[in-house]
Amino acid sequence: MAELGLLGANLPEKYGCAGVNNVAYGLMMQELERGDSGIRSFASVQGALVMYPIYAFGSETQRRKWLPALANGEKIGCFGLTEPDHGSDPGGMETTAVKDGNNYILNGAKMWITNGSVADVAVVWAKLDGVVRGFLVEKGASGFSAPEMMNKHSLRASVTSELVFQDCRIPADNLLPESKGLASPLSCLTQARYGIAWGVIGAAMACYHEALTYAKTRIQFNKPIASFQLVQQKLVYMLTEITKMQLLALQLGRLKDQKKMKFTQVSLAKRNNVYQALEIARLARDMLGANGITSEYQSMRHMCNLETVKTYEGTHDIHTLIIGGDVTGIPAFS
């Protein structure tokens, strides 16, 4: 991925990144997830959740140290926001940081962290004097461990971990100086959700093409099942929704390039596109019949992966409430 310039591709070239526009970046995420959601998740976390906060909230010294190494794949990063007891409500986080001379001491835990066990650096969000701030925690730091989470039915191509901080001591210079409040990590999630809105289109495309090919070659009642009206109706639904998903993502990317994109628009795209991609994956699995549950075909793998994508980076219901609050002016979270 690094050799192809896919890591942090929409960040500036002066930090070793490709510097492409956001539509091109979105197409990269689409093609990665056409392969597997776990592969896109790796690139999305590396670029949108690790490189972006270092670029947006880090010092110039931190940018020069980390961004080229993350872009060329020399280093791997992860993003620590979600906690065991605080998923949809990140403001309730219990992880804390305390200043101690030339160090900060972190205590707490993070959960469901992509790349955690293989990461060289973790962007960790913790409360310092009651304010959410970002910290760079390097692999091997005293009091830091990242056990891998096993036995997943979904995103099996992705490393998922816990992050545990027990009097974890890091240098004071590892604070992201421009990070201030919950708005900082939420802005990172906006970047990642944008990539998801594109990525899931690729998974839907993979399922559609597999179902179409199968329908043309699977013979029942002496003719291909593609000749039946019910099967054609499913294929038309899939193609129509993929086309609408692409148009939504394309317009969102153009707005992002014009710096006019709103986070509520990202929520709308993430919510719609993940939902439709999952419906398409389920339809494809249905069209494949019993063959659809085997690993010889990919639709059920995409289906299982998309169940996770529907949950992470804001659940379907959370994005519903984000959009609902925007259109009514009435927040429904409390």
N, C-alpha and C positions, 0 to 999 in steps of 0.2 A: 504493500500500500504506500509506503514511504517513497519507494522508487517511482511510483506513478504520480506522486504529488497529492495523494488523497487526504493526508492528515493536516487538519487546519487549513484546507485549501483556499478558503475565502479570507484568510488573514494576509497581512502585507508581505511582499517579497523580501523586504529588508530584514525580516526575521527568519528567512529560509523557507517561507511558505509560497504556495503557488500564486496567490493573489488573484484568483479567478472571481467572477461575479457570483452572486448568490443563486442565480438560476443554474449556472454550470455546477456549482456545489450541490444543489438539490438533485441534479441529474446523476451526480456521482453517488449520492446516498440511495437513489432509486435503483441503480444498477447493483450496488453492493447488497441491498436487501432482496433483489431478485434472486441472489444466491442464498442468503440466509439472514434473518433478522439479527442473529448474534454477531455476524461479521459487520453489519452496518452499525450495531451498537458499539463495537470496539472503536470504529472510526469516529462515530458521533461523540462518544465520551472523550476521546483523545482531543478532538478539535473543539467541540462546542462547550464541554464542561471542564476541561483542563487548560487547554491553550487559550481559549477565549477569556476566562477570568484572569489569567496571568497577564494577557494583553490589556484587558480593560481596567484591572484594579491593581496590577503589580507595578513595582518600580522599574525603571529602565534597566537597572542591573539585573533584576529578576527576569525581565523579558529576554535580555541578551544571553543569560545563562540557560534558560529552559526552553524557549520557543524553537530555536534551531535544532536542539537535540530531540525534542518531541516531534518536530516536523520530519526529521530524517529517520525516525524510528529507533534512534539510539537509546531513547528513554521512553517509558510508558507511564501514563498517568491515570489517576482515578479521581472521583468526585464524591466527597462524603457529606451528604446533607441528611438523607433519610435515617431515622433512628428506629430502634425496636418498638418504641411506643409512640412514635410521631412520624406518620407517613404523609397523609394529606394535610396535616397541620404542622408544617415545619417550624412555625413560630413558637411552638411548644418545646423546642429542642432543649435537652438537658445537658449536652456537652458544654463544658466550660473551659475557659482559658484564664490563667492568672499570671500576671507579670511577676517575675522573680529575677531581679537584677538584669542581666543581659539575655534572659531567657523567658519563654512562656512555658507554663506547665498545663497540659491538657488532660482532662479526665472526662470519660464518657464512652459512648459506643455508637457506631453507625451500622446500618443493615442494608442488604440488597445492593451492594456496591460492585458495579461492573468493573472488571480489571483489577480489583482490589489486591488479590494475592500475588499478582505479577507486576504490580505498579512500582516504579522507582520513586514516584512522588505522588502524594495525595493532597488534593485541594480540600481542606477540611474546614467546615463552618462550625464555629463555636461562639458562645456568648462571653464577651470580655466586658466586665462591668455592666452586664445586662444588655449589651449591644452586640448583634450578630456581626462577626468579622471573619475574614478568610485567612487561613494559615496554610503554609506549605510544609507538609510533614514528609520527610524523606525516609525511604526504606532503611531499616536498621536503627532508627531513632530509639533511644532508651524508653521503654515502657509502651512501645507501639507494636501491635501484632495484627495480622490480617488473615485469619483462618478462612479457608474456602468453604462455601456452602455447597453441599452435595445433594444428590437424589432429586434433581429437578426433572420434571416432565417437559419443560420448555426451555428455550435458549440454551440448549445443551452444547452448542458450539462456543458459548460465551462463559468466561470465568466470572463467577459471582461470589462475593465475599462479605464477611463482617470486617469492620475496623474497630479495634479495641484500644483505648487509651487509658493507661494506668500510671498516673504521674509521668506522662510522656513529656520529656523536656526537649524543646526545640529552640534554636537561636532566635532572638528578637527580630533579626533581619528577615525572618521567614513569614512575618505578618504581611499580608497584601495591604499596602498602606491606603489605597483608595477604596477599600471595601468598607461600607458603612450601612449597617442595617440589613433587614431581610430582603430589601429590594435588590441587593447585590446578587445573592444566589438565585433569586427568582429571574433576574435578567439573563442569567446563564441558562436556566431552564427554557426560556423563550427561544434562545438560539438552538438548543437541542430539539425542542418540539418542532421547530421549523424543519429540521432535518428529518424528523420522523414523518412529518406530513408528506414529504417526498418519498422517503424510504419505503413505506408500506405500499406505495403504488407498484414498486418492483415485485413485492411478494404477490400482489394481486395479479400482475401480468404473468408471473411464472405459473400461477394456478390456472389462469384462463388459457394460456397456451397449452398446458398439459391436458386440460379438459377437452379443448378443441381437437387436439391431435388424437386423443383417445376416442372421442365421439365419432371421428371419421373412420377409425380403423376397427372399432369394436362392433362385431356383427351379431345381431339378435333378430330373430324372425326373418332371417335371410336378407337383411339389409343393415347398413351402418346405423347406429343409434342416433347419429346426427340428422337422420332423415325424419325423426319424430318431432312433432310440434313442441312437446314439453321440453325436450332437450334444447331445441333451438331457442325457446323462450329464455332458458337459463343462460345460454351463451350470449344472447342479445342483452340481457340484464347486466351481465358481467362487463361486456365491452362498453356499454353505455356509462356505467358507473366509473370505470377506469378512465374513460375520456373526461368525465366531469371532474374526477379527482385531479387529473393532470392540469386541466384548465384552472382549477382553484389554486393548485400549487404554483403554477406559472405566474398567475396574477400576484400571488403573495410574494414570490421571488422578485418580481418587478418592483413592487412596492418597497420591499426590503432594500433593493439596490438604490431606490430613490430616497431612502431613509424616511419613508412615510408609513411603514408597517407598524401596526399596533399589536400589543400582546393578545388582545381579545380576538383579533383576526387569526392569530396563530392557534389559539385555542379552538376556534371554529374549524380550521383546517385539520388540526390533529384529531379532533373528535370525529369529524365526518370521515376522514380518509381511513383512519384505523377501523372504524365501525364497518365501512363498506368493504375494506380489504378482508376483514374477518368473515363477512357474509359471503364474499366471493370464494374464499378458501373453503368454507363449509359446503358451498354449492359444488365446487370442483370435487371435493372428497365424495360427495353424494353421487355425482355423475360417474365416478370411477367404481362405484359399488364396493364389493369386498376387496378388490384390488387396492382401493384407496387407503386401507389401513396398513399396508405394507410399506417397508422402507424402499422398495423398488420405485415407488412414486413419491413425489415431493409435497403434494398438496396438504397431507395431514401434518407434516413437519411444519409447514408454513402456518397452518391453522393453530397448532399448539403454540408456536412462537408468537403469533398475533394476539393470543390470549394474554400473554405477558405485556406486549406493547400497548394493549388496551388499558392495562393497569398502571404501567410506569409512566413517569414524567407527567403526572396528573391523570387520575382515572377518568373514565368517560363521564361519570356523574360530576366530578369536580369541574371539568371543562364546561359541562352544561350550566353549572352555577356561575362560573366566570362570565359566560356569555349572557346568562339570564340577568345577572347583576348589571351588566353593561347596558342591556336594552331597557331595563325597568328603572335603573338607578337605585335599586334596593338590594343590598348585599344579603345573601341567604346563608352565610357561613356561621352566623352566631345569632 
